[in-house]
Amino acid sequence: MIEANSLTKHYDDAVAVDGIDLVVRPGYVTGFLGPNGAGKSTTMRMILGLDRPTSGTVTVNGRSYTELAAPLREVGALLEANALHPGRTARHHLRQLATSNRIPASRVDEVLDLVGLSDVADRRAGTFSLGMGQRLGIAGALIGDPAVVVLDEPVNGLDPEGIRWVRSLARRLADEGRTVFISSHLMSEMALMADHLVVVGRGRILADCSMEQFMQDHATSTVRVRTPDPAAAAHALPRAELAREGDALVVRGMGAAEIGDALFGAGVRVHELAPQRSSLEDAFMTLTADAVQFHAASHTPEDVPA
């Protein structure tokens, strides 16, 4: 388990993390989301003892990271996959990690096989592609068979098969009762991977709840209605908020069953009645709109130069 209490980090006059209270529990894949500059990386670095908090505390299984005698046997982390010595082979890199944390040498071959790098174990890391380096970074995180796993952008550079593999790996680790804490900007993957979400903005927690609860609270639900008589349909739905989308009506404020009953009662023919829900990305953007540090100018098609 990871636990933070009133965790704060200042850099001169800038506040990177502003009094975070957080508990990341075992048995779940917890997604850690936030815009750039929200404090995610700083929080992860403080969890791993790489940055010292200005105030507050953060512990892993009840102790600070710096108090762990063999850290990799308790918490495995991937923060920067390319933070590898380019002249070392994958096997040598993992052996160094194992030796420094009193991990049996046999574990090296186990994790190489787990991440799919057995065939290139004796190649130098400097020759690896981005995806291969990512797999080696994950192997390093798992070398000590830790109870807590912290991964920052674990699918970066991976092909579709690799992305699916990371997704299933995270699920398996959580099902084994481990604490799995993952930061990612890929909302589509987080929607498939995470059970629980922690969302931060400007150094503060904006949401800390299950994925289901987050979507209930922040996603928008509408119903798409296609009918040959949209004017009559609109007249039959006076309580609803309506918008046109091509040849369809987008109805907000009423459920599909209620809409269907109202249109049937009014004698309006219906060709399509489809409930729709906004994506995790849309819900995230809605929640964090005021916490985005950098806003690019938007352009209409006419504004875009040829």
N, C-alpha and C positions, 0 to 999 in steps of 0.2 A: 504494500500500500504506500502511496505517496500522500503526504499531508503538508499543507502550507498554512501558516497562521500569520495574518497581518504582514505578509511578505511584501517588502518594498525595496526598490532599487533606484537610486538617483545617480545620474552622471552629470556632475556639475549642477547646472540649473535645470536639467531635463529630468523628468520623472518617467522612467521606463516601465516600472511596475509599481502600482499604487495601492498597497494594502490588500493583496489577494488572500482570500481564505479559500482553500481548495482541498478536497479529498478525492483521490483517484483510487478506486476500490478494485480488488482482485475479482477475476471472473468476468470482466467486461472489457470490451474494446472501447476506450474513451477517446473521442476525437477532440483535438485542441485546435480551435479555429480562431482566426482574427485577421484583420487587414494588416498590410505591411506597417511596421512600427507600432503594433498593438502591444508588444511585450512578450510575445510567445517565445522567441529565441532566448531572451534574457531569463525568463522563468525556467526554461529547460536547463540553461547553463547553471542557474542557482541550484536546481535539483541535483545536478551532477557535480556540484562543488567547484565549478569552473569560474563562477563569479560569487563574490561574497555579498550577502544582502546588506543593504543600508540599515534595515531594521526588520524584525520579524524572523520567523524560522521556517525551514523546510526540511522534512525528514523522509527517509526511505525505510520502511519497516521499523519505524520508531527511532532511527538514528540518522544523524547527518551523514552525507556521503563521505566526508573526510574522516569519519570514525570507523569506516568499514575496513577491516584488515585485508580482505581480498574482494575489492569492489565488484569485479566482473562476475563473481560467483553469486552476487545478490542483485545487481542491477546491470543490465546490458543496454548500451545506447548507440544510436547512430545519429550523429549531428551533422557531420560533413563526410560524405562518402569518399571524397578525393583527398582526405587527410591521411594519406598513405605514403610511405617511402617508395618512390618509383623504382628503386633498384632492387627491392626485395620481392621475392616470389610470394604468391598468395600463401603457400604453405609456411614459408619463413615468417611472414607477418603474423599468422595465427599462432605459430609456435612461440613467438616472442610474447604474445598476449597470454598464452597458456602458462608459460614459465613464470611470468611476473605475478601471476595470481594463483600459483600452486594448483593448476588445473592439469589433469592427466594428459599426456601427449596424444593418447588415443582419441581424445575429443576433437583434435584437429581434423582428422579424416572424416569424422562423423559430421561436422558442420560443413565441410567442403562438399560432401555428398548431399547434405540437406539443401544447400543453396544452389546446387547444380554446377559447381566449379571443379569437380574432381579431375576432369580431363585437362584442365589448364592450371592445375595446382602449382606446377613448377615454372610457370611463366611469370615474368616480372610484372608487378602491378602497373608500372608505367606504360605498358603496352595494352592495358585493358581499355575496353570501351567504357562509356559512362555507365551503361547498364551492368557490365561485369564488375565495375568498381562498386556499384551500389550493392550487388550481391555479396561482394567480399566484406563491405561494411556491415551488412546484416549478419554475416557469419561471425564477425568480430563481436557483435552485440550478443550473439547467442552462445559464444564459446564457453561461458561459465555455467550454462544451463540455469540462468537467473530466474528468480521469481518475479522480477520487475523488468519490463522492457520498454524503453523510451526510444521512439523512432521519429525523426524529423524528415519529412518529405521522402518516405521510403520507396515510393514508386517512381521517383524522378529518373528519367532516362531508361526505364524498362519498357520492353515491348508488351503487347497485349497479353501474351502468355505469362510474362514476368509479373505484370500487374495483378493478374488473377491469382498467381502463386502467392504474392504478398498478402492479398486479401484472405486467402484460405489459411495462410500461416498465422495471421493475426487472430483469426477465428479459433484455430486450434490451440494457440497459446492461451487465449482467454478461457476456452473450454477446459483446459488443464488446471485452471484456478490461478493463473498468473495475472499480474497487473499489466495491462497493455495501454500505453499512452502514446498516441500518434498525432503528429501535427502535419497538416497537408493543406495545400491550396486547391487541390482537385476535389471539388464538391461532389461530383458524380461518384467518385470512388469512396469518399467519406460516407455518402448516403448508403452505399452498399456494405460498408465495413463496420461502422460504429454502432454501438448500442447506446452510448451516452455521449453527450456533447458538453464541452466547456468552451464558451465563446468569450473572447476578450476584446476590448477596444480601449485605446488610450490608457493601457495599463490596468484597467479594471475589468472585473467579470461582468459581462452583460447577460449571460445565461449559463446555467449549470443544471442540466436536466436530461432525461432520457430523449433519444431521438424522436420517439413517438410524441412526447410532450412538446418538444421544440416545434415540431411540424404543426401540431394543434394550435400552438400559441402564435406562430409567426407565418405559417404558410397561408396563402389565399385560396379559398375554394370557390369555384364557379361551375356553372353548368352550360354546356354548349347546346344550343337548340337550333335545329334547322326545320323550317316550316315553309310551305308555299304562301303563307299569309302572315308575314311578320308583323304587320300593323295590328291584326286581330290578336296575335299572340301578346304583343305589348299591352294591348288594352286589357287582356285577361290576367296580366301580372302587374297590377298597380303598385304592389308593395316592393317589387324587386327593382334593383339597379340594373339597367340594361345598357349594352353597348353593341354596336355592329362590328362584326369581324367577317369580312367577305359576304357570303350569302347566309351567314348564321348570326344568331343573337347570342351574346355572352351574358348570362344571368348571374347576378350576385345577390345574396341575401335570401335565397330559397334553395331547398334541397331538390334533387331530381324527382323524387316521388311527389313532393308537393307541387312542383311545376307540372308534372305529367297529369296529376289530378285536376289542376286548374285549367289546363288546356283542353283536356277531355271534356270537362264540364262546360266549357265555352264552345265546344264543337270545332276546335282548331286542329287541323291535321298536323301531325308531327312526323318528320322523316328521320330526325336524329335527336337523341336526348342523352348527352354524354357528360357525366361528372368529370371535372378536371381539378387538379390540385397543383399549385405552383411547386417548383423544385426546391431542394435544399438550398441551391445557389440563390434562388429568388428570395427565399425566407432569410437567408444569411445577409443578403444585400439590404433587405428592408431593415433588419435589426441593426446593422452596423453603418447605416448611411451617414450618421452624424459622427462616426468614429474613424472615418477614412482620412488618412493623413495627407494624401496627394490626390487631387482630382484633375484628370485630363479634360481638356475642353472637348465638348461634344459638337458634332457637325451634322447638319442635314446633308443629304446627298448633293444638294446644289453647292454646298460649301466646300466639298472635297475637290481638290484640283484634279484635272484629267491627267 
